[in-house]
Amino acid sequence: MRHVVVCAAAISMLVATSARADDAALAEALFQEGIRLLEQGSTDEACTKLARAVELAGPTAIGGTLKLADCREKQGRPATAWALYRKAYAFAQRSGDARAADAEASAARLDPTLPRLVVRVSPELASNQGLTLRRGDEPIPREAWGLAAPVDPGVVVVVAEVTAGSPHETRVTIPPGPKTHEVVIAPWSCATTPGCVESPKEKPEPAPVKTSPTGDEPSRFGSLGIAGVVGGGAGVAVLGAALGVMVDAKSKYDDALAAPEHECGGGRCNLAGKVAIDDARVQGDIATGLTIGGAVLAAAGATMLVVDLVTPGSESERVSLEVGPAGVFVTGELW
């Protein structure tokens, strides 16, 4: 069985390496085409090509990110360009790339010219934990409510929802220029919004929680709780292993960049350095997979444990935890 796992891992690494090589070639072709279109004045089409090239090349594409930022700026999207310059600066600084200074200067040049939008929520709605906000397709986390965030000029749509499929839209037109605009999300009425759901007028009563009866006998887990403990423990163990693999991959990546024999500089390395960096990235991908699997196991275990604690058990409980290639499954009877 061990040999099978090792062979499968080796095959996966070879496939991943081949896919990255294909992506790198396609990214370079898209990048060159984007530059050509930008020089011809076809800004929108150029930005589309450059964005795809950067997506394929990954965060190491400092030059591609800077060129995309320049394209977005010419496209009239200064906030997007500012964010790209900041992203390029952060990676260039970490890798010791000389282009960090240019990226930082470009972001600093744009910063005082950016329009900003503040999204505030009225106290009546802010206390409702079911309320979610997004700007276009981008979620606005609660921590960002009331924060002046840079936005591109144009029509900005802020969507509020209290239940899935009940959007309430607020539209605001943002002109160019360094001005802060504000949107306040207040309780709304559906009188003029077909298909929406009324905003809550008061906080809903919490659902009753079932508790186990008190008595002389100490409480104990049912079979669902035991399966939850086992599954959760396994998930925590996998997360620990993922952390170790991830730390080792980061160490190998940093060592590969710093090794003199790899001749890394200006965002490029020789063949040996590229191979070492690719190996570290593959190990990082494995760590990511372990992290996801461990998180799923831990979440499933915690869910079963909570259900067991709040649901009275019975002698007829028959529950099992099954882990397969498609995920984690809980099967059996609770009543």
GUBAVEX-426622 format. One record per residue: residue in three letters; residue number from 1; chain; z, x, y of N, C-alpha, C in turn. Coordinates in steps of 0.001 Angstrom, whole numbers. Layout:
<tigus>
ala NUM A Z X Y Z X Y Z X Y
...
</tigus>
This chain:
<tigus>
met 1 A 0 839 -1205 0 0 0 0 872 1254
arg 2 A 779 1998 1176 851 2893 2319 -512 3479 2650
his 3 A -1275 3857 1592 -2605 4426 1817 -3535 3408 2463
val 4 A -3393 2143 2068 -4232 1084 2643 -3963 949 4132
val 5 A -2657 978 4508 -2286 840 5918 -2825 2001 6729
val 6 A -2695 3230 6188 -3184 4412 6891 -4690 4346 7078
cys 7 A -5418 3931 6036 -6874 3812 6133 -7271 2765 7165
ala 8 A -6561 1631 7162 -6876 568 8124 -6645 1045 9546
ala 9 A -5535 1794 9738 -5245 2311 11084 -6314 3300 11516
ala 10 A -6768 4160 10594 -7802 5144 10924 -9107 4462 11302
ile 11 A -9468 3436 10536 -10701 2697 10839 -10601 2034 12203
ser 12 A -9432 1444 12500 -9240 787 13795 -9376 1788 14935
met 13 A -8818 3011 14742 -8916 4027 15785 -10365 4455 15999
leu 14 A -11137 4601 14915 -12542 4986 15048 -13337 3917 15773
val 15 A -13088 2655 15423 -13794 1545 16078 -13450 1499 17556
ala 16 A -12136 1684 17869 -11711 1649 19266 -12353 2779 20060
thr 17 A -12417 3994 19469 -13027 5131 20155 -14508 4887 20419
ser 18 A -15220 4334 19435 -16637 4033 19605 -16853 2978 20686
ala 19 A -15982 1955 20696 -16122 892 21705 -15895 1446 23102
arg 20 A -14921 2383 23238 -14669 2964 24553 -15845 3801 25021
ala 21 A -16483 4512 24100 -17654 5305 24471 -18771 4402 24978
asp 22 A -19005 3280 24286 -20028 2328 24726 -19676 1751 26092
asp 23 A -18383 1420 26295 -17944 875 27577 -18147 1889 28694
ala 24 A -17875 3170 28416 -18031 4202 29436 -19492 4335 29863
ala 25 A -20398 4280 28892 -21822 4380 29211 -22289 3183 30034
leu 26 A -21851 1980 29643 -22227 785 30388 -21615 803 31780
ala 27 A -20363 1277 31893 -19707 1349 33200 -20464 2277 34140
glu 28 A -20924 3412 33626 -21670 4355 34464 -22986 3747 34933
ala 29 A -23688 3044 34028 -24952 2413 34409 -24727 1338 35478
leu 30 A -23695 537 35311 -23388 -500 36302 -22992 114 37638
phe 31 A -22245 1223 37575 -21814 1894 38800 -23018 2399 39599
gln 32 A -23959 3066 38922 -25138 3585 39599 -25994 2457 40172
glu 33 A -26108 1360 39406 -26883 216 39904 -26197 -410 41103
gly 34 A -24860 -491 41075 -24123 -1038 42199 -24314 -221 43463
ile 35 A -24300 1104 43338 -24521 1975 44501 -25929 1760 45066
arg 36 A -26898 1659 44170 -28290 1447 44624 -28420 134 45387
leu 37 A -27824 -934 44847 -27893 -2234 45519 -27149 -2212 46851
leu 38 A -26044 -1499 46906 -25282 -1417 48159 -26083 -694 49229
glu 39 A -26783 360 48845 -27613 1087 49805 -28783 233 50290
gln 40 A -29239 -708 49433 -30334 -1601 49823 -29856 -2779 50665
gly 41 A -28551 -2946 50781 -28010 -4054 51558 -27715 -5302 50759
ser 42 A -27874 -5251 49430 -27557 -6407 48572 -26070 -6349 48221
thr 43 A -25241 -6660 49213 -23795 -6413 49081 -23156 -7247 47986
asp 44 A -23440 -8547 47961 -22784 -9410 46972 -23116 -8978 45545
glu 45 A -24392 -8714 45284 -24791 -8302 43943 -24207 -6935 43602
ala 46 A -24164 -6060 44591 -23596 -4731 44374 -22120 -4811 44002
cys 47 A -21379 -5665 44702 -19947 -5806 44415 -19714 -6330 42993
thr 48 A -20585 -7243 42555 -20453 -7773 41192 -20647 -6664 40163
lys 49 A -21651 -5815 40359 -21910 -4709 39426 -20752 -3715 39443
leu 50 A -20284 -3374 40634 -19221 -2378 40747 -17909 -2894 40158
ala 51 A -17627 -4183 40362 -16390 -4754 39810 -16402 -4699 38292
arg 52 A -17542 -4986 37684 -17634 -4925 36221 -17512 -3484 35735
ala 53 A -18090 -2543 36480 -18002 -1138 36105 -16559 -654 36116
val 54 A -15808 -1037 37146 -14400 -644 37246 -13585 -1293 36139
glu 55 A -13909 -2541 35827 -13197 -3235 34751 -13392 -2521 33410
leu 56 A -14608 -2057 33148 -14885 -1361 31896 -14285 42 31871
ala 57 A -14314 732 33015 -13854 2120 33058 -12344 2236 33046
gly 58 A -11638 1221 33557 -10182 1272 33555 -9628 1904 34818
pro 59 A -8292 2057 34895 -7640 2526 36121 -7963 3980 36474
thr 60 A -8504 4764 35517 -8828 6155 35818 -10062 6273 36700
ala 61 A -10811 5191 36891 -12050 5241 37671 -11709 5202 39159
ile 62 A -11175 6295 39685 -10769 6330 41089 -11980 6195 41992
gly 63 A -13049 6948 41683 -14254 6862 42499 -14859 5474 42487
gly 64 A -14908 4849 41309 -15445 3489 41221 -14599 2491 41992
thr 65 A -13276 2629 41920 -12390 1718 42655 -12571 1881 44153
leu 66 A -12714 3133 44624 -12930 3369 46056 -14271 2779 46509
lys 67 A -15301 2953 45688 -16609 2404 46056 -16582 877 46062
leu 68 A -15855 264 45104 -15719 -1195 45088 -14947 -1668 46312
ala 69 A -13922 -938 46715 -13162 -1304 47914 -14070 -1281 49144
asp 70 A -14911 -250 49245 -15856 -167 50359 -16818 -1350 50344
cys 71 A -17248 -1746 49139 -18170 -2880 49007 -17494 -4179 49442
arg 72 A -16241 -4383 48999 -15510 -5594 49383 -15312 -5643 50897
glu 73 A -15073 -4490 51490 -14897 -4442 52952 -16181 -4865 53648
lys 74 A -17301 -4354 53172 -18593 -4749 53749 -18897 -6221 53475
gln 75 A -18327 -6763 52422 -18539 -8164 52041 -17710 -9119 52897
gly 76 A -16835 -8579 53730 -15979 -9422 54562 -14713 -9867 53860
arg 77 A -14242 -9081 52875 -13022 -9393 52151 -12031 -8235 52329
pro 78 A -11472 -8116 53535 -10631 -6947 53842 -9340 -6888 53041
ala 79 A -8741 -8038 52725 -7496 -8015 51951 -7741 -7500 50543
thr 80 A -8854 -7940 49943 -9215 -7440 48616 -9496 -5949 48659
ala 81 A -10203 -5496 49698 -10486 -4069 49854 -9192 -3277 50027
trp 82 A -8283 -3796 50828 -6984 -3126 51058 -6228 -2939 49739
ala 83 A -6193 -3994 48919 -5495 -3911 47631 -6155 -2870 46716
leu 84 A -7490 -2782 46740 -8194 -1800 45909 -7926 -375 46394
tyr 85 A -7895 -184 47725 -7562 1140 48253 -6149 1549 47826
arg 86 A -5208 599 47878 -3835 907 47469 -3772 1247 45981
lys 87 A -4547 544 45184 -4577 816 43744 -5141 2207 43465
ala 88 A -6236 2555 44136 -6836 3875 43953 -5879 4973 44421
tyr 89 A -5178 4730 45518 -4219 5713 46025 -3099 5958 45020
ala 90 A -2569 4881 44446 -1448 5012 43516 -1846 5859 42309
phe 91 A -3006 5605 41737 -3401 6362 40551 -3782 7794 40922
ala 92 A -4475 7970 42041 -4868 9319 42448 -3641 10179 42730
gln 93 A -2626 9589 43318 -1401 10340 43606 -705 10762 42312
arg 94 A -654 9834 41326 -4 10168 40055 -741 11282 39318
ser 95 A -2069 11289 39424 -2857 12266 38677 -3171 13517 39493
gly 96 A -2661 13597 40728 -2902 14771 41551 -4318 14875 42076
asp 97 A -5007 13747 42197 -6396 13739 42668 -6413 13829 44198
ala 98 A -7290 14681 44727 -7365 14889 46178 -7826 13652 46926
arg 99 A -8443 12714 46223 -8929 11501 46892 -7793 10548 47261
ala 100 A -6566 10871 46896 -5424 10029 47268 -5307 9908 48784
ala 101 A -5567 10994 49503 -5448 10971 50961 -6467 10019 51580
asp 102 A -7716 10037 51083 -8749 9135 51613 -8396 7672 51337
ala 103 A -7908 7409 50126 -7554 6031 49774 -6399 5542 50647
glu 104 A -5395 6377 50854 -4244 5984 51679 -4670 5747 53126
ala 105 A -5535 6609 53646 -5999 6453 55025 -6804 5165 55201
ser 106 A -7637 4826 54219 -8439 3601 54307 -7546 2363 54275
ala 107 A -6531 2373 53403 -5605 1240 53349 -4832 1112 54648
ala 108 A -4379 2237 55208 -3636 2203 56468 -4510 1711 57617
arg 109 A -5796 2044 57578 -6717 1576 58622 -6882 60 58577
leu 110 A -6948 -506 57384 -7160 -1951 57252 -5888 -2760 57503
asp 111 A -4731 -2208 57164 -3488 -2977 57159 -3232 -3758 58444
pro 112 A -3328 -3143 59631 -3021 -3915 60858 -4073 -4946 61241
thr 113 A -5198 -4975 60529 -6265 -5938 60861 -6270 -7159 59956
leu 114 A -5360 -7207 58970 -5444 -8231 57932 -4800 -9543 58361
pro 115 A -5464 -10681 58096 -4769 -11969 58207 -3791 -12121 57050
arg 116 A -2713 -12866 57291 -1700 -13057 56256 -1355 -14543 56152
leu 117 A -877 -14929 54961 -527 -16324 54714 875 -16382 54121
val 118 A 1699 -17241 54715 3054 -17496 54214 3065 -18893 53596
val 119 A 3480 -19007 52348 3613 -20298 51673 5105 -20596 51538
arg 120 A 5558 -21630 52251 6964 -22031 52200 7084 -23346 51430
val 121 A 8236 -23560 50825 8502 -24769 50058 9725 -25456 50662
ser 122 A 9595 -26769 50913 10704 -27516 51495 11898 -27530 50540
pro 123 A 13119 -27622 51074 14311 -27609 50208 14299 -28703 49152
glu 124 A 13677 -29861 49460 13653 -30949 48484 12898 -30558 47217
leu 125 A 11883 -29716 47391 11081 -29298 46233 11523 -27955 45653
ala 126 A 12064 -27089 46490 12398 -25736 46040 13411 -25742 44907
ser 127 A 14291 -26766 44887 15325 -26811 43845 14782 -27285 42497
asn 128 A 13552 -27799 42476 12964 -28294 41234 12352 -27140 40451
gln 129 A 12920 -26835 39274 12458 -25695 38491 11093 -25937 37850
gly 130 A 10628 -27184 37849 9326 -27475 37264 8167 -27277 38223
leu 131 A 8470 -26951 39485 7413 -26788 40490 6748 -25417 40337
thr 132 A 5413 -25410 40282 4654 -24162 40255 3635 -24182 41386
leu 133 A 3340 -23007 41917 2365 -22853 42993 1333 -21813 42590
arg 134 A 130 -21994 43106 -881 -20960 42942 -1808 -20987 44148
arg 135 A -2366 -19818 44442 -3362 -19696 45510 -4696 -19456 44847
gly 136 A -5529 -20490 44835 -6755 -20430 44050 -6393 -20409 42579
asp 137 A -6794 -19353 41876 -6450 -19200 40459 -5254 -18281 40250
glu 138 A -4731 -17696 41332 -3645 -16728 41208 -2288 -17413 41362
pro 139 A -1393 -17309 40369 -50 -17896 40500 729 -17233 41637
ile 140 A 1561 -18027 42297 2457 -17502 43324 3871 -17561 42754
pro 141 A 4449 -16441 42344 5803 -16457 41776 6834 -16876 42813
arg 142 A 7945 -17399 42346 8989 -17856 43270 9437 -16738 44215
glu 143 A 9426 -15508 43708 9858 -14393 44550 8940 -14203 45764
ala 144 A 7700 -14701 45676 6740 -14537 46768 6702 -15734 47707
trp 145 A 7474 -16803 47416 7531 -17931 48342 8167 -17453 49648
gly 146 A 7494 -17723 50759 8007 -17293 52057 7591 -15885 52441
leu 147 A 6806 -15202 51604 6364 -13835 51876 4990 -13864 52539
ala 148 A 4822 -13069 53606 3531 -12981 54291 2612 -12054 53499
ala 149 A 1669 -12634 52780 778 -11854 51912 -613 -11765 52532
pro 150 A -1261 -10584 52496 -2624 -10466 53017 -3592 -11370 52257
val 151 A -4504 -11994 52990 -5524 -12855 52382 -6860 -12575 53046
asp 152 A -7933 -12867 52322 -9270 -12740 52891 -9567 -13932 53798
pro 153 A -10353 -13735 54856 -10746 -14869 55690 -11544 -15894 54881
gly 154 A -11448 -17159 55324 -12140 -18237 54630 -11189 -19363 54293
val 155 A -11642 -20282 53450 -10818 -21413 53043 -9928 -20988 51883
val 156 A -8624 -21153 52065 -7646 -20833 51027 -7058 -22149 50519
val 157 A -7027 -22318 49200 -6499 -23535 48582 -5181 -23192 47898
val 158 A -4105 -23857 48346 -2790 -23695 47724 -2523 -24938 46885
val 159 A -2270 -24750 45597 -2095 -25858 44664 -644 -25900 44201
ala 160 A -25 -27092 44332 1342 -27313 43849 1290 -28290 42680
glu 161 A 2096 -28031 41643 2161 -28905 40471 3606 -29064 40032
val 162 A 3969 -30300 39652 5293 -30535 39075 5196 -30768 37577
thr 163 A 4025 -31172 37110 3748 -31278 35674 2320 -30819 35458
ala 164 A 2011 -30417 34237 664 -29947 33934 -356 -31049 34210
gly 165 A -1422 -30696 34907 -2481 -31655 35190 -2191 -32580 36352
ser 166 A -1200 -32215 37219 -887 -33063 38374 -983 -32253 39659
pro 167 A -2127 -31644 39952 -2215 -30754 41109 -2242 -31509 42438
his 168 A -1601 -30916 43439 -1687 -31400 44812 -2166 -30239 45662
glu 169 A -3321 -30377 46310 -3948 -29275 47015 -3678 -29330 48516
thr 170 A -3469 -28149 49094 -3387 -27982 50541 -4404 -26917 50930
arg 171 A -5322 -27270 51823 -6376 -26344 52234 -6117 -25853 53658
val 172 A -6329 -24548 53849 -6168 -23967 55178 -7310 -22979 55400
thr 173 A -7886 -23009 56595 -8972 -22094 56944 -8383 -20876 57652
ile 174 A -8628 -19715 57089 -8088 -18467 57628 -9191 -17736 58393
pro 175 A -9061 -17605 59709 -10067 -16843 60466 -9793 -15340 60353
pro 176 A -10798 -14514 60646 -10554 -13066 60658 -9543 -12706 61748
gly 177 A -8860 -11595 61548 -7938 -11123 62570 -6501 -11058 62098
pro 178 A -5696 -10211 62738 -4313 -9967 62306 -3340 -11049 62765
lys 179 A -3455 -12204 62158 -2558 -13307 62486 -1930 -13842 61202
thr 180 A -662 -14260 61301 30 -14816 60143 -39 -16340 60191
his 181 A -541 -16939 59127 -675 -18394 59020 375 -18911 58033
glu 182 A 679 -20195 58138 1761 -20747 57325 1358 -22076 56700
val 183 A 1744 -22263 55440 1576 -23528 54734 2948 -23948 54216
val 184 A 3331 -25189 54478 4606 -25718 54004 4324 -26779 52939
ile 185 A 4869 -26570 51753 4715 -27530 50665 5905 -28485 50718
ala 186 A 5625 -29735 51078 6659 -30761 51197 6390 -31862 50172
pro 187 A 7376 -32745 49910 7123 -33862 48989 5882 -34637 49408
trp 188 A 5033 -34951 48448 3769 -35593 48766 3668 -36963 48121
ser 189 A 2738 -37742 48642 2462 -39069 48102 1079 -39055 47473
cys 190 A 914 -39842 46428 -376 -39906 45744 -1280 -40999 46309
ala 191 A -896 -41576 47418 -1675 -42694 47952 -3110 -42290 48243
thr 192 A -3310 -41030 48672 -4660 -40582 49017 -5176 -39525 48048
thr 193 A -4478 -39321 46938 -4899 -38304 45961 -5012 -38931 44584
pro 194 A -6171 -39459 44220 -6316 -40098 42902 -6007 -39135 41762
gly 195 A -5273 -39646 40765 -5006 -38863 39566 -3842 -37915 39657
cys 196 A -3184 -37835 40825 -2077 -36890 40929 -768 -37561 40509
val 197 A 301 -36762 40432 1625 -37260 40085 2531 -37085 41284
glu 198 A 3309 -38125 41593 4203 -38051 42747 5153 -36867 42613
ser 199 A 5454 -36231 43752 6457 -35173 43739 7817 -35786 43460
pro 200 A 8716 -35052 42801 10026 -35614 42441 10873 -35900 43667
lys 201 A 11533 -37068 43660 12404 -37422 44778 13813 -36889 44590
glu 202 A 14195 -36635 43372 15512 -36082 43099 15450 -35286 41806
lys 203 A 16429 -34448 41609 16446 -33613 40408 16716 -34469 39183
pro 204 A 15960 -34289 38102 16202 -35080 36896 17530 -34716 36255
glu 205 A 18120 -35709 35578 19372 -35473 34867 19105 -34535 33682
pro 206 A 19984 -33569 33466 19766 -32672 32321 19891 -33416 31002
ala 207 A 19113 -32993 30020 19149 -33624 28705 20474 -33310 28022
pro 208 A 21044 -34293 27311 22304 -34021 26618 22129 -32948 25552
val 209 A 23151 -32126 25404 23135 -31062 24413 24033 -31453 23251
lys 210 A 23469 -31385 22037 24245 -31704 20852 25184 -30552 20540
thr 211 A 26413 -30871 20219 27390 -29849 19840 27925 -30153 18457
ser 212 A 28293 -29109 17740 28826 -29315 16400 30242 -29851 16492
pro 213 A 30637 -30752 15596 31971 -31334 15649 33034 -30279 15409
thr 214 A 34185 -30446 16113 35297 -29512 15926 36100 -29932 14713
gly 215 A 36747 -28986 14114 37539 -29278 12927 38267 -28040 12477
asp 216 A 38884 -28136 11328 39640 -27012 10821 38723 -25921 10272
glu 217 A 37537 -26318 9773 36635 -25348 9184 35833 -24644 10282
pro 218 A 35677 -23324 10224 34875 -22624 11230 33404 -22999 11099
ser 219 A 32722 -22991 12276 31296 -23315 12250 30536 -22172 11598
arg 220 A 29381 -22490 10976 28574 -21469 10337 27104 -21828 10513
phe 221 A 26255 -20808 10395 24820 -21022 10547 24272 -21773 9346
gly 222 A 23270 -22612 9630 22491 -23190 8548 21382 -22221 8178
ser 223 A 20535 -22662 7261 19453 -21782 6832 18485 -21471 7973
leu 224 A 18307 -22411 8933 17442 -22155 10077 18014 -21041 10941
gly 225 A 19354 -21075 11153 19979 -20035 11947 19891 -18682 11284
ile 226 A 20077 -18655 9962 19984 -17381 9237 18571 -16807 9363
ala 227 A 17555 -17664 9196 16176 -17200 9360 15939 -16695 10777
gly 228 A 16563 -17366 11766 16423 -16918 13147 17033 -15555 13380
val 229 A 18226 -15315 12793 18878 -14018 12942 18033 -12914 12313
val 230 A 17511 -13186 11103 16686 -12191 10418 15414 -11902 11216
gly 231 A 14723 -12979 11632 13480 -12790 12377 13717 -12106 13710
gly 232 A 14789 -12530 14434 15089 -11902 15717 15446 -10443 15560
gly 233 A 16238 -10127 14518 16582 -8725 14277 15360 -7879 13978
ala 234 A 14456 -8444 13181 13221 -7713 12872 12394 -7488 14142
gly 235 A 12358 -8510 15015 11611 -8367 16261 12182 -7273 17146
val 236 A 13525 -7230 17248 14169 -6187 18054 13865 -4802 17480
ala 237 A 13881 -4698 16145 13580 -3414 15513 12147 -2972 15822
val 238 A 11203 -3921 15763 9808 -3592 16059 9654 -3181 17523
leu 239 A 10375 -3874 18433 10314 -3505 19849 10853 -2092 20066
gly 240 A 11922 -1746 19323 12441 -395 19430 11430 644 18975
ala 241 A 10753 339 17858 9721 1254 17371 8571 1363 18371
ala 242 A 8202 238 18986 7119 244 19975 7475 1117 21166
leu 243 A 8737 1044 21597 9175 1865 22719 9041 3347 22390
gly 244 A 9451 3724 21155 9324 5121 20757 7875 5582 20753
val 245 A 6986 4747 20193 5563 5102 20146 4987 5206 21554
met 246 A 5417 4276 22439 4896 4263 23802 5340 5515 24578
val 247 A 6621 5890 24420 7133 7085 25104 6395 8331 24619
asp 248 A 6174 8409 23303 5454 9554 22749 4016 9605 23257
ala 249 A 3366 8427 23356 1983 8382 23856 1916 8836 25307
lys 250 A 2897 8391 26118 2921 8798 27536 3129 10304 27652
ser 251 A 4001 10845 26796 4239 12288 26823 2975 13060 26464
lys 252 A 2257 12585 25420 1017 13253 25021 -42 13164 26111
tyr 253 A -105 12006 26798 -1077 11820 27876 -802 12805 29020
asp 254 A 478 12890 29417 835 13802 30508 584 15252 30112
asp 255 A 915 15598 28849 686 16967 28390 -802 17297 28381
ala 256 A -1627 16324 27987 -3077 16556 27955 -3623 16820 29352
leu 257 A -3124 16072 30351 -3582 16272 31728 -3123 17621 32276
ala 258 A -1900 18040 31873 -1317 19255 32450 -1761 20523 31738
ala 259 A -2309 20416 30513 -2669 21606 29738 -3794 22384 30431
pro 260 A -3596 23662 30726 -4644 24451 31421 -5943 24518 30627
glu 261 A -5829 24561 29276 -7045 24683 28481 -7928 23438 28528
his 262 A -7378 22326 29027 -8177 21104 29123 -8959 21015 30430
glu 263 A -8657 21919 31377 -9419 22009 32632 -9557 20654 33320
cys 264 A -8423 19936 33418 -8445 18627 34067 -8322 18806 35575
gly 265 A -9174 18117 36292 -9139 18183 37744 -10195 17273 38318
gly 266 A -9882 16669 39448 -10852 15746 40058 -11158 14553 39199
gly 267 A -10180 14142 38359 -10384 12986 37500 -11216 13270 36263
arg 268 A -11510 14555 35961 -12318 14892 34802 -11659 16012 33998
cys 269 A -11908 16056 32687 -11413 17097 31797 -12570 17562 30916
asn 270 A -12342 18713 30271 -13357 19160 29313 -13287 18308 28050
leu 271 A -14137 18638 27047 -14225 17806 25849 -12891 17739 25111
ala 272 A -12219 18889 24982 -10930 18894 24280 -9899 18046 25016
gly 273 A -9903 18123 26335 -8966 17305 27119 -9261 15835 26983
lys 274 A -10559 15471 26993 -10921 14062 26852 -10476 13512 25494
val 275 A -10655 14340 24435 -10237 13899 23104 -8725 13691 23057
ala 276 A -7971 14628 23659 -6518 14511 23660 -6057 13274 24433
ile 277 A -6714 13018 25569 -6356 11842 26377 -6705 10561 25626
asp 278 A -7880 10543 24970 -8264 9357 24195 -7282 9092 23061
asp 279 A -6826 10165 22383 -5849 9991 21304 -4557 9381 21838
ala 280 A -4123 9852 23009 -2900 9295 23602 -3085 7826 23960
arg 281 A -4277 7468 24432 -4526 6063 24789 -4535 5165 23551
val 282 A -5127 5689 22461 -5120 4905 21213 -3684 4648 20767
gln 283 A -2852 5688 20852 -1442 5511 20477 -775 4500 21406
gly 284 A -1157 4524 22685 -616 3529 23611 -1034 2117 23242
asp 285 A -2296 1966 22774 -2761 644 22337 -1956 149 21130
ile 286 A -1651 1078 20207 -833 704 19047 541 255 19493
ala 287 A 1124 979 20477 2439 591 21001 2393 -794 21624
thr 288 A 1284 -1106 22311 1141 -2435 22907 1118 -3518 21834
gly 289 A 379 -3258 20741 338 -4229 19644 1705 -4437 19019
leu 290 A 2443 -3344 18822 3794 -3471 18275 4698 -4260 19214
thr 291 A 4544 -4022 20528 5367 -4740 21510 5123 -6242 21436
ile 292 A 3847 -6622 21347 3516 -8050 21274 4086 -8659 20006
gly 293 A 3879 -7970 18858 4408 -8487 17594 5913 -8596 17603
gly 294 A 6599 -7570 18134 8065 -7617 18198 8560 -8727 19089
ala 295 A 7875 -8938 20239 8283 -10001 21148 8125 -11378 20505
val 296 A 7029 -11558 19759 6810 -12840 19070 7902 -13085 18038
leu 297 A 8218 -12064 17244 9278 -12196 16244 10621 -12516 16891
ala 298 A 10955 -11772 17955 12243 -11986 18607 12329 -13385 19215
ala 299 A 11233 -13844 19846 11224 -15174 20450 11362 -16266 19391
ala 300 A 10644 -16099 18264 10736 -17083 17185 12152 -17133 16622
gly 301 A 12751 -15949 16430 14117 -15913 15913 15101 -16562 16849
ala 302 A 14972 -16276 18163 15878 -16873 19136 15729 -18391 19161
thr 303 A 14490 -18875 19078 14254 -20323 19092 14917 -20995 17900
met 304 A 14752 -20418 16706 15364 -21012 15512 16884 -20992 15595
leu 305 A 17437 -19915 16169 18888 -19815 16278 19437 -20881 17220
val 306 A 18738 -21084 18358 19180 -22095 19319 19100 -23486 18708
val 307 A 17971 -23777 18024 17827 -25089 17386 18930 -25314 16358
asp 308 A 19264 -24280 15600 20311 -24415 14585 21668 -24684 15221
leu 309 A 21935 -24040 16380 23242 -24204 17018 23441 -25591 17612
val 310 A 22335 -26196 18110 22473 -27489 18782 22148 -28669 17875
thr 311 A 21713 -28404 16634 21359 -29479 15710 22299 -29454 14523
pro 312 A 23002 -30551 14248 23875 -30567 13066 23088 -30293 11803
gly 313 A 23619 -29407 10951 22930 -29059 9713 23205 -30071 8623
ser 314 A 22533 -29916 7517 22732 -30784 6363 22428 -29995 5113
glu 315 A 22868 -30507 3997 22663 -29822 2738 21189 -29775 2336
ser 316 A 20362 -30625 2991 18963 -30697 2595 18066 -29760 3391
glu 317 A 18686 -28914 4273 17868 -28014 5059 17198 -26982 4143
arg 318 A 15898 -26836 4320 15162 -25810 3591 14168 -25202 4570
val 319 A 14486 -24010 5084 13681 -23396 6123 13354 -21969 5732
ser 320 A 12140 -21522 6040 11759 -20140 5781 10954 -19606 6944
leu 321 A 11044 -18272 7156 10275 -17575 8177 9171 -16796 7490
glu 322 A 7912 -17043 7873 6778 -16375 7246 6003 -15621 8312
val 323 A 5712 -14346 8047 4937 -13515 8960 3615 -13201 8305
gly 324 A 2525 -13534 8984 1194 -13273 8441 305 -12676 9497
pro 325 A -931 -12383 9177 -1833 -11756 10149 -2145 -12631 11337
ala 326 A -1964 -13937 11198 -2261 -14833 12311 -1048 -15123 13171
gly 327 A 158 -14654 12797 1334 -14906 13621 2566 -15164 12793
val 328 A 3563 -15762 13424 4840 -16058 12788 4946 -17558 12606
phe 329 A 5367 -18029 11396 5431 -19443 11101 6813 -19783 10567
val 330 A 7310 -20973 10952 8549 -21500 10410 8187 -22738 9600
thr 331 A 8550 -22764 8308 8209 -23888 7447 9460 -24424 6787
gly 332 A 9405 -25684 6392 10530 -26270 5669 10906 -27627 6223
glu 333 A 12068 -28107 5840 12579 -29403 6251 13895 -29206 6981
leu 334 A 14061 -29946 8080 15324 -29903 8816 16208 -31084 8464
trp 335 A 15639 -32200 8032 16431 -33384 7699 15944 -33976 6393
</tigus>
